[in-house]
Amino acid sequence: MDISVELTLTPLADDYEPPIIALIKALRASGLKILETPLSTQVFGPYDQVMKVLVEEIKPALEQSGKALLYMKIVTTDRSDYEPHF
């Protein structure tokens, strides 16, 4: 099963950018399809592969952040080719 995951990491600190940048770079290096927007990062691929990468990369991002919120949405289809129809 392919999935689409949207992540928003929100460190609760003044110096919030380094953990976000580190997470995005780690996701880019994973070989999965990644789409970055100003408000979130989207990851697309097979469920097992995506979840394995997320389990490996989210913990270090949260540890680096100190205190943080991580919002995650999962859709059970690959929506990487989505284009608005209106």
C-alpha positions as CSV (number, residue, x, y, z in Angstrom):
1,M,0.0,0.0,0.0
2,D,1.3,3.4,-0.9
3,I,0.8,6.3,1.4
4,S,1.2,10.1,1.5
5,V,2.4,11.7,4.8
6,E,2.4,15.4,5.6
7,L,4.7,16.5,8.4
8,T,4.9,19.8,10.3
9,L,7.6,20.0,12.9
10,T,7.2,23.0,15.3
11,P,10.0,23.4,17.8
12,L,9.0,25.4,20.8
13,A,12.1,27.5,20.9
14,D,13.5,30.8,19.5
15,D,16.1,28.9,17.4
16,Y,13.6,26.7,15.7
17,E,15.1,26.3,12.2
18,P,18.0,23.9,12.7
19,P,15.9,20.8,13.7
20,I,13.5,21.5,10.8
21,I,16.3,21.7,8.3
22,A,18.0,18.6,9.7
23,L,14.8,16.6,9.4
24,I,14.2,17.8,5.8
25,K,17.7,16.9,4.8
26,A,17.4,13.5,6.4
27,L,14.1,12.9,4.5
28,R,15.7,14.1,1.2
29,A,18.5,11.5,1.7
30,S,16.0,8.7,2.2
31,G,15.4,8.1,-1.5
32,L,11.6,8.7,-1.0
33,K,9.7,11.2,-3.0
34,I,9.6,14.4,-0.9
35,L,7.6,17.6,-1.6
36,E,8.4,20.7,0.5
37,T,6.1,23.6,1.0
38,P,6.5,26.6,3.2
39,L,4.3,25.0,5.9
40,S,5.0,21.3,5.7
41,T,7.0,18.5,4.2
42,Q,5.2,15.7,2.4
43,V,6.6,12.2,2.0
44,F,5.3,9.6,-0.5
45,G,6.0,5.9,-1.0
46,P,5.3,2.4,0.1
47,Y,3.9,2.2,3.7
48,D,6.6,0.1,5.2
49,Q,9.4,2.1,3.6
50,V,7.9,5.5,4.6
51,M,7.2,4.4,8.2
52,K,10.7,3.0,8.6
53,V,12.3,6.3,7.5
54,L,9.9,8.3,9.7
55,V,10.6,6.1,12.8
56,E,14.4,6.6,12.2
57,E,14.3,10.3,11.6
58,I,11.5,11.7,13.8
59,K,13.2,10.8,17.1
60,P,16.4,12.7,16.4
61,A,14.5,15.7,15.2
62,L,12.4,15.8,18.4
63,E,15.5,15.3,20.5
64,Q,17.3,18.1,18.8
65,S,14.2,20.3,19.2
66,G,14.0,19.9,22.9
67,K,10.3,20.7,23.2
68,A,8.3,20.5,20.0
69,L,5.1,19.6,18.3
70,L,5.0,17.2,15.3
71,Y,1.8,17.1,13.3
72,M,1.4,14.2,11.0
73,K,-1.3,13.3,8.5
74,I,-1.4,10.0,6.6
75,V,-3.4,9.3,3.5
76,T,-3.7,5.8,2.3
77,T,-2.7,6.5,-1.3
78,D,0.1,8.2,-3.2
79,R,-1.1,11.7,-3.8
80,S,2.3,13.0,-5.2
81,D,0.8,13.6,-8.6
82,Y,-2.2,15.6,-7.3
83,E,-3.2,18.6,-9.4
84,P,-6.2,20.8,-8.6
85,H,-9.0,20.3,-11.0
86,F,-10.5,23.7,-10.6
